[in-house]
């Protein structure tokens, strides 16, 4: 098991981006009535099951300056699998000088337990990252580019045109190497220093991804600017465009709207969501921003709405509390402190 406290580690036992609702019962509050939802639902407009991708080992840890040693990362991910998570983003294959917490990505992947039905995913930002991920033994990668010209320049020092061309090269190589591709669009719901992202731009990005052949499309609320209205506006147009292609949402809780945004997306049959242990993570472009939706909070919400996740929330919460002890800080999530 993972360490119980900072003291365990020191002893040596453990060896690093409002909608108005009537106060009815919670199931009614989840209001699932859009016909578009039927492609992924039980016919009543409500998903039976939601698949969660735990991004804490990547998106969460990369914001922490204190390095979590590789053996403890392996224990953490092993415990996440034991808690029932079947999709885990375990690392990003990036320059370790820029993201020191991810310096052990190749070594980490080689040590992860193999279990049927569990998919380990890695974020890749260039062709070299794709090569490293495949060589390490991953079968799934995430290729993600920004819909914001400003964010693209700041985040990867590329114009949108340059980043799109590079993504095409990465997709081709991924397919040659037999990798499943999760294609992401960052800042799909906005960027603080830029006017609203034109939907036509997002549509062109989606169409290019689909032309190359992807397994799942992920819309990311990188800066936490999404709200129910924006979710509605984009999904009403995107769902008919992607057809039967699976779609995921990567939502942050910067303005406290994370779960409300999930509620809105469920109406469209979205059944893949990213979340991070205890709400770890953040956004370097929004000072003081909260992290991703806390996995425990999301699991609790979905279970309250009678939507299955196959995740044991108590086992999950133990992982989060141990991380809080290790990093000696309190993360933004709530439910992990209640599930004792």
N, C-alpha and C positions, 0 to 999 in steps of 0.2 A: 504493500500500500504506500501511498504518498506520505510525506512527513506530516506530523500532527501539529507541529509548531516550529517557530524559529529556533527554540531551544533544542529540539530534536536534531535540527540541522547542525547547530553549533557543536553538539556532543559528538557528531559524526555518524548518526543513524542514517541520515540522508547523504549521500555522498556528493529572455530576456524575449487607417488610419480611421377635442371640443366640438368636435361636431356635437350638435344638440342631440341628445338621446333621451327618450322617455325612460324613467326608472322602472322597467319591467324586469322579469326574471332574466338571468344572465344569458340563457340560450336565445331568448327573443332579442336581447340586446345585441347579439352577434349578427342579427338580421341578414340572412343570406338569401337573396331573392333574385339575383341577376341570372338571366337565362344563359349567359356566357359561361357561368360556372359549371354547367352540366357536363362539360368535357372531362372534368376531373372530380366529379362529385357522386353522391349516392342517389342523384336524381331529384333531391329536394333542395338543390342549390347550396348544399353544405358539404365540404370535404369530410370524408370519414376519417382520413389519416393525413397528417402533415409530416413531411420529412424535414428534419433540422440538420443543417450543417453547422457543426461547432467550429468557430473560427478563433476561439481563444488562444490555442497554441501558436497561431500566427498573428492575427490582427491584434489580439490582446497583449501578448507578450512583447511584441515589437516596440510597444510604447514604454516598456519598463527598462530603466537604465541598469538595474541590478540583474545580472545574468543568471538565469535559471540553468543549472548544470544539466548536461545531456541525460544522465541517468534519471534525474528527477522529471525531465520532460517525458522520457519513456514511461515512467511510472504514472505520470499524469494522464497520458494518452491511453495507456492500458486501462486505467480506471474509468476513463470516458467510455471506452468500449464496453466495459463491464456494466456501466450505467445504461447501456442500450443505444448509444449513439452509433449510427451506421455510416455517417459521413462526417469526416473531420479534416479540416484544413490544417495540416501539421506544420507547414513551414513556407517561407518564401525563398526562392533561389535568386538572391540579390547580392550585391556587393557587401561583404561583411564589414568593410570599413565604414559604410553608411548605416547599416543596420546590424550592429554587433550581435544582437540577440539571435540572429538567424545564421550565424557563422557556422553552426554545426548541422545545417540542414541535411547534407549528404549522409553524415554519420548517423544522425537521428533516424532517418528513414530506414536505413539498413538494420536498425535494432528494433523496429516496431513489430509487435506481434501480428502474425498473419491470421485472419479469421474470416471465414466465409461470410459474405454479405456486407463486410465493412470496407468502405472506400476511403483511402487516404488521398488527399488532394494537396497540390502545391501551387502557390502563386508564382507565375513566371512573368518577367518583364521584358525579356529579349530572347533571341535565338539561343544564346549560351545557357540561359536559364532553362529552356526546354530541354536542351541536351543534358544538363546536369540532373534534372528531375527524372528523365528516362533512365540515365545511367545509375541513379540511386535506387531505382526499382519502383517508382511510382507508375501508376496506370492512368492517372487522371491529373490534369493541370487546369488552372484557371488563367486565361488570357484576358486582360482587362485594359481598356483604354477609356479616356475621359471624353465626355461630350462637351466639356468646357475648354475652350481655347486657352483661357487664362490658367486654369488648373493644370492642363497638360504641360504648358511651358514651365510652370513652377514645380510640378511634381516629377516630371521625367525629362525636363529640358528639351522638349520636342513640340513642334507645332502639331495640330490635330492631323494635318495631312501626313506628316512624317510618322506619327504614331500609328495611324491607320495602315500605312504601307508596311510598317514593321510587324503589326499584328497579322497581316496577311502572310508574311514570311513565317511567322511563328505557327500559324494555323497549318500551313502546308507541311512544315517539318513535323508537327505533332501528329498529323495523320500518317505521315511516312513512318513514324516510330510506333504507330499503333496506340496512341494515347487518346483517351476520351477528353473532350474539350468542353470546359465550362466557360462561356464567353460573357465577359462583363462589360457593362457600360457605367463608368463612374460619373458622378454628378448628374445623374439622369433627372434629378428633381431640382437642380439649381446649384449655383456657386455664388457666394456672397458678393464678390467684386465684379459680377457680370450680370447683364440683363438676363431675363428668362431664356433658358435653352430652347431654341426652336424645335418643335416636334419633328419637323422635316429632317433635321440633322440626326435625331435619334432614329428615325425611320430608315434613313440611308445606312446607318451603322448596323441596324438589325438585319437589313436585307443583305449587306455584305457578309455578315457572319453566317447567315443561313445559306448563302451561295457556296460558302466554303465547307459547310457541313459541321454542325456542332451538336452536342448532346443536350445542352441546356443553356438558356439565356438568363443572365442575372442582371437586374437593374439595381444599381447601388445608390443609396442616399448618402453619399460620401460625407457631405457637410451637415447632415441632419436637418435639411430644409424642407423635407416632405411634410405634407399635411393631408388630411383626407381628401380635400378638393383636388390637390395635385395628383394624388394616387388615382382618383377617379378619372381625371382628365387623360392621363397617360394610358392607363389600363384599358379604358374604353376603346382606344385606338390601336393599342399594341396587341391585345388578345386576338382580334380578327386577323391581324397581320401574321402572327406566328402560328396560327392553327393549332395543331396537336403537339407542337414543340413544347417541352416542359419549360417553365419559367420560374425563376426564383427572385426573391427580394432580399436585399442586404440593407437593413434599416438601422439607423442610429437613433438614440433617444435624447438627442441634444436639447430639444424643446419639450420633452416629456410626452411626445405624441407617438412613441414607438408602437405601443400595443394598439392604439386607436388606428394607426396606419395598417397594422396587421389585420385588424377587424375589417377595414375597408377592402383590403386586397382579397380576403377570403371570399367576398361576394363574387369575385371573378374566377373563382376556382383555383387561385394560386395555392399550391400545396408544398412549396419549397421555400424555406426561410433560413437565413443565416442568423446566428446568435452567438454571444460570447459569454463564457463563464463570468458570473457576477457583474456583467456589464463592463468588462475590461475593454480597453481600447480608447479611441478618441479620433480627433482630426487635427493635424498640425496647422490647418488653415483657419480653424475656428478656436481661438484661445479660450480655454476653460470649458470646452465642449465635453459633454458626457460621451461615453463609449457606445458600443453596440447595444442592442437590446439584450438584457441579461437572459441567459438561457433558461435559468430557473423561473424567472418571471413569465417568460413566454410559454414554457411548458405548463405552468400553473394556469395561465389564461386559457390555453387550448383545452386542457383537461376540464376546466370549468364549463367550457362550451361543448363538452362531450366529443371532442376531436382527439383521436388517439395519436400519440407520438412514439410509443414503445420506449419511453425514457423513464428511468427511475429517478425521480426528482431528489430524493433523499441522498442517493449515492452521488448524484451530480453536485448537490450542495456541499457535501463533504470536500469535494475537490476545490470548490471555490473558497471555502473557509481556510483550507490549508494554504492556498495561494495568498490570501490576505495575511496569514501569519508569516509566510515567507517574505513577502514584500513589505510587511509592517505598515499596511495601509488599508483603508476601507474603500472598497469599490462601490459603484453607484447602484448595483442591484439591491433587491429587497428580500426576495423569497429565500435566498440561500442562508440568511441568518435566522429564518423561522423554522426551516426543515431540520430540526435537530434529531 
